[in-house]
Amino acid sequence: MDQKKLWNQIWNRDDRLLSNNFAKRSFSEIKNKPLISLLDIGCGIGVDSIFFAQNGLKVTAVDFSESGIRKFKQTIEHKKIKNIILLQEDISDFKFPPNSFDVVYAHLSLHYFDDQTTTKIFNRLYKILKPKGLFFIKCKSTDDHLYGRGKKIEKDMYLRQGHIRHFFSKEYMAEKLKKFRVLKIRKTSSTYHTYKSFFIEAAATK
């Protein structure tokens, strides 16, 4: 299945209202710093973007899903939130000027691309981040229960039930962040439906 069509279907049936713990942990490292602008890469229906905006940040939110952006727009109109800019774009090919954002936030949005595209995205994120800006990222881990299931596309990348996932190890995350100054990389886990899922989280600065 085309990945854009897949995510349109997912966001059509997703009605989450609460931000996740990763957003809250990321904000705890932002709130006492003079940071204003945040880019939410792969924002979906905007739950985390809204959390950041309601806490005073100017948010630019990007996703390629029409249904996700449509739901997001309806929510911010209903809540009368003004400090969010919505963009429907493919995050593998976004274009922003250098030094555009104080913070880049990527929650489970950068583990869908092959290695070459992933490297390109990380390099672009480095360029658009302001000096001393912060980058927060969370991806599926190679320890996850879904790792190795489905058709192998390339190393650590699988297609299962129409869904592409590129699983990260701590070493792979560190390698992709080599242009940044890494503040921390850690493994985390949480229960999703009936399964325990495993992730790699990182924070880095330019």
N, C-alpha and C positions, 0 to 999 in steps of 0.2 A: 504493500500500500504506500502511496505517496505520503511522505512525512507531514506535509502541510495539511493534507486531508485528514490524516490521523489526528493531528492536534486540534483541528477544527472540531472534530467529533468529541475529543476529550473535554475541551473547554465548553462545548455546548451543554454537557451534563455535569459540569463542576460548579458547585455553588458554595465553595468555602468562603468564610467571612473573616477568619482570624489569621493573623500573621503567624509565621512559624518561629520556632526558637532560634534558628540561625539568624533570622532578621533581627531578633531582639538582642542576641549576642553581638552581632555586628554593630548595632546602634550603640550598645554600651561602650564600644571603643571609639565611637564618633562623637557622642553627645557633648563631651567636654573640649572638643577641638573646634577651631574656627573654620569649619567646613560647611559649605553651603549647597553645592550642586552634586547630585547623585545620578548616575546612569544605572538603570535596572535592565540588565541584558536578559532577554527571554522572560518578560514580565508576566506572561499568561493573562489571567483575569485581574491582575493588579493588586492582589492582597498585600504583598510586601511593600509595593510602591506607595499604597495608601497609608500604610503604617509609617513609613519614612516621611511622607508629606505631612501627616498629622503631627509629626514631631518636629516640624519646622524646616525640613530640607526641601530644596527645589529639585524636583524629580523629573528626569527624562526617562520614559519607559518605552522599551522597544520589544516587539514580538512580531512574528510573521503570520500569526493566526488571525484571520478576519473575525472569527467568532470570539476569540479571547479579547481582542481590542474592542469589539462591539459591546461585550458585557462590561468591560472595564470602563468604557465611556459612559455607559448608563449608570454605573455605580457612582462615578465622581460627579456626574450631573445631579444625581439624587442627593448625594452628600454635600454638594456645593463646595467641592474642593477645587481650588484655583491653581495651586502651585505644582501641577503635573502636566507635562507635555507628552502626548501619546504619539508614537510613530509605528506604523506597520511596515516593518522592514525585515529582511533576512539578516540575522545577526552574523552570518558568515561573510557578509559583504556590506556591512554598514560603513558609513563615511561621516566622520566628524573631524573638525580641525584639531591639530595637536593641542595638548594642554587644555582640554575643554571641561574636564570634570574633576572635582575634589575626591569623589568616591566612585568606584565601579563595583557593582554588586551582581553576582551571578549565582543564583540558587538553582541548582540542578538543571542548568540550561546549556552547559558547555561540554556535556558528555554524549553528544550525538554526532560527532564529526570524526572523519578519519584523521590520522596523525598530521598530515600535511596541512589540512584546513585548521586543525586545532592550533598548530604552531602559528599560522597566519593570524588567527583571531587573537591569541595572546600578544603577539607583536603589535597589533593594532591597538589593543587595550592599553599597552604600555605607552604608546605614543599619545593617546587622547587623555591619559591621566595627567593631572597637573603635578609639578614637582612636589614631593612629600605627600602626594595624594595616596589614598588607601584602596586596596583591591581585596574584596572578600569573595571567595569562591567555594562552592560545595559540589562535589560530583560523586557518582556511584563508585564504590570501591571494588577492587578485584576480589575482596572477601565476601561480596554480596552473594546471596543464594541464587541470583539469576546469572551469575558469571558462568560462562561456558555453555549456556543453554542457547539453542538455536543454531542458525547458520553462521559460521565464522566468516567475517568480512576481511579482517586483518587482525594483527596482534591485539588482543584484549577488546575486540569489537565484534558484536554479534547482532544478527537480525532474528528476532523472535516474535511471532504473531504480528508481523507488520511493524514492529517497534525496534528501531536501531538504538543500541546502547554501546558507548565506549567507556569501559571501566578503567578507573584510575588507580594506580598504586601510589604510595607516598613518594617513591623515587620518580615516577613519571610526573607527578605534580611538581616536584622540585625542579625537574629538568625544564618543564614548560615555564616556570617562574624564574629562570636563570637571569633574565634581564632586571628583575625586580630585586629588592632587598626583602627576603622572606622573614616575616615576623614569627609565624608558626605554621606548622602543618601537623594535623592530627587525624586519627581515625575516630569516627563516631558511629553510633548506631541508634536506631529507633524502630518501633513497631509500626508497620504499615499494613493495614488490614490484619491478616493473621500471621504475617511473616515479619521476622526481624531483618531489617535492611541495614546495610553497612555503607559508610560514606568516607570520603576524604575531604576535610575542610582545610582551608588555608587563608591566611591573612598576609598581605605583602604591601610594601610601599615603594614608591618610585624614587 
